[in-house]
Amino acid sequence: MEFDAFTLAASTADLGDEPAARGVADCLEFRMDLTDDPLAALAGYDGELPILATNRAAWEGGEWAGTDAERLEMLAAATRFEAVGAIDVELQAIVDDGIDTDETLETARERDVSVVASAHDFEGTPPRGEMVATLTEAIEYADVAKLAVTAESKADTIALLSATEQLTHHGDRVATMAMGAVGRHTRAVAPVYGSKIGYAPVDPAEATAPGQYDLETLSRLVTQLDGE
């Protein structure tokens, strides 16, 4: 997965959702941390959409209950499946001296699997300069730098979109969004400013982050705003 153009990811813990996402989404974000046996699910996957595998740590809003070493080992193992075109690794894990992500990142590169380095702020929106710095740091390690913040005002959303445009203008591939009700519209608007990945659940009742649109709604909004 190259992420050269906007990519709509259908977030799911059930790869059996693929037929419902087909024709709308460009890929599946498979939430391994929400699945009992994710490697078995990947082994049995016979869908058409490529997979962005995410094994989210509990300290970053996920539900992985084991150690970081086990989590990253499972994520690395996911790259052996042909359908897996990208993996998501938390930026905090990459820069933390106490967490070894080197093998996971190297395995992904050896298997030509793209890496999304992600950062999430569930408390608020950092200053614009800090968001630019976070995205700039993340892109040093990955093919796409992802930043999700929690907007408390329209000024927060404008700062996020401005940071997105700056990094995109610089030639970096970023994925940005503001969580929550105030920032919800950024999920549709951020692609206009260069954001390369959007996330939406197939079933709105199974949203994996606050403020997500359902898949068909986000697809329609992004397409309309893009003018196509």
Secondary structure by P-SEA (a helix, b strand, c coil): cccccbbbbbcccccccccccccccccccccccccccaaaaaaaccccbbbbcccccccccccccccaaaaaaaaaaaaccccccbbbbbccccccccccaaaaaaaaaaacbbbbbbbbbccccccaaaaaaaaaaaaacccbbbbbbbbccaaaaaaaaaaaaaaaaabbbbbbbbccccccccccccccccccbbbbbcccccccccccccaaaaaaaaaaaacc
